[in-house]
């Protein structure tokens, strides 16, 4: 019997809209690959866009309602719903990275980003459980579609995707999470604080995956990673590299300060 392919398994997970089904499919792909149940082959192109559930309604970032910073239950739900959406899209970003560029970049690259996808699925699951404890669920509020725009803009260039998604978007998560964690702790949400502490530790590793594989790509091309990253961010990232920076977390992820300070606004 022909062994099923890794590419088809990733494609199926990307094509799954239901959040619970997607996270289960993602964890299964990562597990089956780790256990040698899938052949390293990519017979079909990845979907142009991953499947999305009917809810949440996806809005342009400019149309998203402003979140209040108070400690109301509605404010807490809005915060955790926004974090859940980031983690849900991150599942697809990691799957698409592995499925779209795995054949080009090799098995170690693919294994790393399947591991990232499994982490993001776990993050989403525990955040969804936390939302349920507040009487809410993912999809109750609108969410923005800006994260996938970065994936679409870099769909033909693995170096650009590595430069923008792990090394800008996920690195930004390293910067903003400590302040969110402090706010959550001050509100007395001990479970939420534990969740954010876990996510921060995992995201350092995810950013490091981006750094490692962009450096490998640059080395193969005879390029300097620092100048290459800066060029790719300038070309493909529509936003700005914003202060303040979590320098210690970025350093742990392999991002030296002089590399990103050159682009800081």
C-alpha positions as CSV (number, residue, x, y, z in Angstrom):
1,X,0.0,0.0,0.0
2,X,1.3,3.5,-0.9
3,X,2.3,5.6,2.1
4,X,0.3,8.8,2.4
5,X,2.3,11.9,1.7
6,X,3.2,14.7,4.0
7,X,2.1,17.3,1.5
8,X,-1.4,15.9,1.2
9,X,-1.8,15.7,5.0
10,X,-0.7,19.4,5.4
11,X,-3.1,20.4,2.6
12,X,-5.9,18.6,4.3
13,X,-5.2,20.4,7.6
14,X,-5.1,23.8,5.8
15,X,-8.4,23.0,4.1
16,X,-10.1,22.3,7.5
17,X,-12.3,25.2,8.6
18,X,-13.7,24.1,12.0
19,X,-11.3,25.2,14.7
20,X,-11.3,22.1,16.8
21,X,-11.0,19.9,13.7
22,X,-8.1,22.0,12.4
23,X,-6.1,21.8,15.6
24,X,-6.7,18.0,15.8
25,X,-5.6,17.6,12.2
26,X,-2.5,19.7,12.8
27,X,-1.4,17.7,15.8
28,X,-2.0,14.5,13.8
29,X,0.1,15.7,10.9
30,X,3.0,16.5,13.2
31,X,2.7,13.3,15.1
32,X,2.4,11.1,11.9
33,X,5.4,12.8,10.4
34,X,7.4,12.3,13.6
35,X,6.5,8.6,13.7
36,X,7.4,8.0,10.0
37,X,3.9,7.4,8.8
38,X,4.1,10.0,5.9
39,X,6.4,10.1,2.9
40,X,8.3,13.3,2.3
41,X,6.5,14.3,-0.9
42,X,4.4,17.3,-1.9
43,X,2.3,16.2,-4.9
44,X,-0.1,19.1,-4.8
45,X,0.3,22.9,-4.3
46,X,-0.9,24.3,-1.0
47,X,-4.2,26.2,-1.0
48,X,-4.0,29.9,-1.8
49,X,-5.9,30.6,1.4
50,X,-6.6,28.2,4.3
51,X,-10.2,27.4,5.1
52,X,-11.8,29.6,7.7
53,X,-14.8,29.0,10.0
54,X,-18.0,31.0,9.4
55,X,-17.2,33.0,12.5
56,X,-15.4,35.2,13.5
57,X,-16.2,37.8,11.0
58,X,-13.0,39.0,9.4
59,X,-12.5,42.8,9.2
60,X,-9.7,45.0,7.9
61,X,-7.6,46.1,10.8
62,X,-8.8,49.7,10.4
63,X,-12.4,48.5,11.0
64,X,-11.7,46.5,14.2
65,X,-13.4,47.9,17.3
66,X,-11.0,49.4,19.8
67,X,-10.5,47.2,22.9
68,X,-11.0,48.9,26.2
69,X,-8.1,48.5,28.6
70,X,-10.3,48.2,31.7
71,X,-10.7,45.1,33.8
72,X,-14.3,44.4,32.8
73,X,-15.4,40.9,31.8
74,X,-16.1,42.1,28.3
75,X,-12.6,43.6,28.1
76,X,-11.0,40.3,29.2
77,X,-13.0,38.3,26.7
78,X,-12.0,40.7,23.9
79,X,-8.3,40.4,24.9
80,X,-8.4,36.6,24.9
81,X,-10.4,36.4,21.8
82,X,-7.8,38.5,20.0
83,X,-5.0,36.2,21.3
84,X,-7.0,33.1,20.2
85,X,-7.3,34.5,16.7
86,X,-3.6,35.2,16.5
87,X,-2.8,31.6,17.6
88,X,-5.4,30.2,15.2
89,X,-3.9,32.0,12.2
90,X,-0.5,31.0,13.4
91,X,-1.4,27.4,13.0
92,X,-2.0,28.0,9.3
93,X,1.1,30.1,8.9
94,X,3.3,27.3,10.2
95,X,1.5,24.6,8.2
96,X,1.8,26.7,5.0
97,X,5.5,27.3,5.7
98,X,6.1,23.6,5.9
99,X,3.8,22.6,3.1
100,X,4.7,25.4,0.6
101,X,8.5,25.4,1.1
102,X,9.3,22.0,2.6
103,X,10.3,20.3,-0.7
104,X,12.7,23.2,-1.4
105,X,14.1,23.5,2.1
106,X,14.3,19.9,3.2
107,X,13.2,17.7,6.1
108,X,14.8,19.5,9.0
109,X,13.0,22.8,8.0
110,X,9.7,20.9,7.5
111,X,10.0,19.2,10.9
112,X,10.8,22.5,12.6
113,X,7.7,24.2,11.3
114,X,5.4,21.3,11.9
115,X,6.6,21.4,15.5
116,X,5.7,25.1,15.5
117,X,2.3,24.3,14.0
118,X,1.6,21.8,16.8
119,X,2.7,24.3,19.4
120,X,0.2,26.9,18.0
121,X,-2.6,24.3,18.0
122,X,-1.9,23.6,21.7
123,X,-1.9,27.4,22.4
124,X,-5.2,27.8,20.7
125,X,-6.7,24.9,22.6
126,X,-5.7,26.2,26.0
127,X,-6.9,29.7,25.1
128,X,-10.2,28.4,23.9
129,X,-10.6,26.6,27.2
130,X,-9.8,29.8,29.0
131,X,-12.4,31.7,27.0
132,X,-14.9,29.0,27.8
133,X,-14.3,29.6,31.5
134,X,-15.6,33.2,30.8
135,X,-18.7,32.0,29.0
136,X,-17.2,32.8,25.5
137,X,-15.8,31.0,22.5
138,X,-13.7,31.8,19.5
139,X,-15.9,33.3,16.9
140,X,-18.0,35.4,19.2
141,X,-16.2,38.7,18.2
142,X,-14.9,40.0,14.9
143,X,-11.2,39.5,14.1
144,X,-8.8,41.1,11.6
145,X,-7.3,39.5,8.5
146,X,-4.0,41.3,8.5
147,X,-1.8,38.3,9.6
148,X,-2.6,36.2,6.5
149,X,-1.8,39.2,4.3
150,X,1.9,38.8,5.2
151,X,1.7,35.1,4.1
152,X,0.1,36.0,0.8
153,X,2.7,38.7,0.1
154,X,5.5,36.2,0.6
155,X,3.9,33.1,-0.9
156,X,6.6,32.8,-3.7
157,X,9.7,33.4,-1.7
158,X,10.8,31.3,1.3
159,X,13.4,33.9,2.4
160,X,10.8,36.7,2.5
161,X,8.4,34.4,4.4
162,X,11.0,33.6,7.0
163,X,12.1,37.3,7.3
164,X,8.5,38.6,7.8
165,X,6.5,35.9,9.6
166,X,8.8,34.5,12.3
167,X,11.3,37.3,12.4
168,X,8.9,40.3,12.4
169,X,5.4,39.2,13.3
170,X,6.3,36.6,15.9
171,X,9.1,38.7,17.2
172,X,6.6,41.5,17.8
173,X,4.8,39.0,20.0
174,X,7.9,38.8,22.1
175,X,7.8,42.5,22.6
176,X,4.1,43.0,23.5
177,X,3.5,39.8,25.6
178,X,5.3,41.0,28.8
179,X,3.0,44.1,29.1
180,X,-0.1,41.9,28.5
181,X,1.2,39.4,31.0
182,X,1.6,42.1,33.6
183,X,-1.9,43.4,33.0
184,X,-3.3,39.9,33.2
185,X,-1.5,39.3,36.5
186,X,-2.7,42.6,38.0
187,X,-6.3,41.5,37.2
188,X,-5.8,38.4,39.2
189,X,-6.0,36.0,36.2
190,X,-3.5,33.4,37.4
191,X,-4.5,30.9,34.7
192,X,-4.1,33.5,32.0
193,X,-0.7,34.5,33.3
194,X,0.4,30.9,33.1
195,X,-0.9,30.6,29.5
196,X,1.0,33.8,28.4
197,X,4.2,32.7,30.2
198,X,4.0,29.3,28.2
199,X,3.3,31.1,24.9
200,X,6.2,33.5,25.4
201,X,8.7,30.7,26.0
202,X,7.4,28.8,22.9
203,X,7.5,31.9,20.7
204,X,11.2,32.5,21.4
205,X,11.8,29.1,19.9
206,X,9.6,29.8,16.9
207,X,11.4,33.0,16.2
208,X,14.7,31.1,16.5
209,X,13.5,28.7,13.8
210,X,13.0,31.6,11.5
211,X,16.5,32.9,12.2
212,X,18.2,29.5,11.8
213,X,16.6,28.7,8.5
214,X,17.0,32.2,7.0
215,X,20.7,32.1,8.0
216,X,21.0,28.7,6.3
217,X,19.3,30.1,3.2
218,X,21.6,33.2,3.2
219,X,24.7,31.0,3.7
220,X,23.8,28.9,0.7
221,X,23.4,32.1,-1.4
222,X,26.6,33.6,0.0
223,X,24.7,36.5,1.6
224,X,24.9,38.2,5.0
225,X,21.8,37.5,7.0
226,X,21.6,40.9,8.6
227,X,21.6,42.9,5.4
228,X,19.4,40.3,3.7
229,X,16.8,40.4,6.4
230,X,16.7,44.2,6.4
231,X,16.3,44.2,2.6
232,X,13.5,41.6,2.7
233,X,11.6,43.4,5.5
234,X,11.8,46.7,3.6
235,X,10.5,45.0,0.4
236,X,7.8,42.7,1.8
237,X,6.6,44.0,5.1
238,X,3.9,46.7,4.8
239,X,4.1,47.8,8.5
240,X,6.9,49.2,10.6
241,X,9.3,47.5,13.0
242,X,8.0,49.2,16.2
243,X,9.6,49.9,19.6
244,X,9.7,49.0,22.4
245,X,11.6,45.8,22.0
246,X,12.0,42.9,24.4
247,X,15.7,42.8,23.9
248,X,16.4,39.8,26.1
249,X,13.7,37.6,24.4
250,X,14.9,38.7,21.0
251,X,18.5,37.9,22.0
252,X,17.4,34.4,23.2
253,X,15.8,33.9,19.8
254,X,19.0,34.8,17.9
255,X,18.0,38.4,16.9
256,X,20.9,40.7,17.8
257,X,19.9,44.3,18.7
258,X,21.9,46.0,16.0
259,X,20.0,43.9,13.4
260,X,16.5,45.2,14.1
261,X,17.4,48.7,15.5
262,X,18.4,49.7,12.0
263,X,14.7,49.4,11.0
264,X,13.2,50.6,14.2
265,X,10.6,53.5,14.3
